[in-house]
Amino acid sequence: MDEDYMRFALRLAKEVSGQTSPNPPVGAVVVKEGEILGFGAHLKAGEAHAEVNALQMAGDKASGATIYVTLEPCSHYGKTPPCVELIIETGIKRVVIAVTDPNEKVAGKGIEKLRNAGIGVEVGILQEEAEQINAAFFHFIKTRTPYVTVKSAVSLDGKTATVHGDSKWITGEQARMDVHHYRHTHDAILVGVNTVVMDNPSLTARLPNGGKNPVRIILDTNLRTPLDANIVTDNQADTWIFVGKNTDDQTMAPYQSRERVKVIQMDEEVITVGKVLEVLGSKGIMSVFVEGGAEIHGAFLEERRLNQMILYLAPKLIGGKTAPTAFAGRGFQSIAETLSLAISDVEMIGEDIKIAATPRKDE
């Protein structure tokens, strides 16, 4: 039964993915004698944690119960009090945890404190599932750089557009809606300036019931982003334009005056994705959804700054020797150099196939 209750807690955590950053998504369930007394999720940074919501629902009945938590309860004071203390105070007799928290402020301290209080603690129930849900948080805590998801949509022969650049639409409506869900669950969306110039995208999460718009990141070494582009004028989300060190103040000024636009000047003549990710990490961006063209994707691949690949495969044949593919750049010279991925999921979305893959652990 432990797995059943933890699976419920994991569903709660998954439902709030993308809206808790920079905190992890967490679910909790309180159970006694086979009855669910309370459940909850952490909804937003600065608000009550999952354990608090679940215990408040359970009320006095929580005494002697078991609480299932997808991530080790916190033991330190942050924007909210430690969950461990509340668990002890309410008389919980057993705590089942999916995975420990790698944050050095927690990192086993919560478990130790619970055990010292005489509470039974079990760790590792559905650990792999919990790690997947918290992949972005774990990566960010360990590296202080964002978790990077690269997305592309291609035809069966691997083309992203025709030889004339026509790409609307390779995939069907259901696959395109799935992309908006990924935008909603990431802190930022990143493209290159060529995508802005050619497509004038909005880069927002257009879901049927609304969604959280990510910060829009544009890599634009020489600041060629049109001043009338949607990402500059629509005020739908913050826009951060990364430029090279040779861009002068006079060129940057019209952009800096816009309400939700920020120009970030790097100390490099040509922007590199590794440096950009370091800056984004310092600004609390935990996850980035890369939806650029082949050159941007190639840059992430060559620097091996890719944590997840989402590929939509459409049942179309485009052909054309010069028709663009998903990744450009210099490419690897030998198979031994290539980035090896492990496919984690394959599913049909409408008439298209979605493939999710992550770098193998030895990478």
Salt bridges, closest charged atoms under 4 A:
ASP2 OD2 - ARG94 NH2 2.60
GLU3 OE1 - ARG7 NH2 3.69
ASP4 OD1 - ARG7 NH1 3.69
GLU85 OE2 - LYS113 NZ 3.57
GLU122 OE1 - ARG94 NH2 2.93
ASP178 OD2 - LYS354 NZ 3.03
ASP234 OD1 - ARG216 NH2 2.85
ASP238 OD1 - ARG260 NE 2.95
GLU291 OE2 - LYS151 NZ 3.26
GLU291 OE1 - ARG183 NE 2.78
GLU302 OE1 - ARG330 NH2 3.32
GLU347 OE2 - LYS354 NZ 3.48
GLU363 OE1 - ARG304 NH2 3.05
